[in-house]
């Protein structure tokens, strides 16, 4: 099992790394996470198994 980076959208570290490599250093996943946090719709603290 890969390490999850975002528990809201269930994005893994490997998935993000792969996208960064494929897209020349850019990640739509990271942008999605940033936008969700900015909009206040991030629920990682609620759904993270260690509440962080």
Buried (B, 14 or more C-beta within 10 A) or exposed (E): EEEBBBBBBEBBEEBBEEBBEEEEEEBEBBEBBEEBEEEEEBEBEEEEEEEE
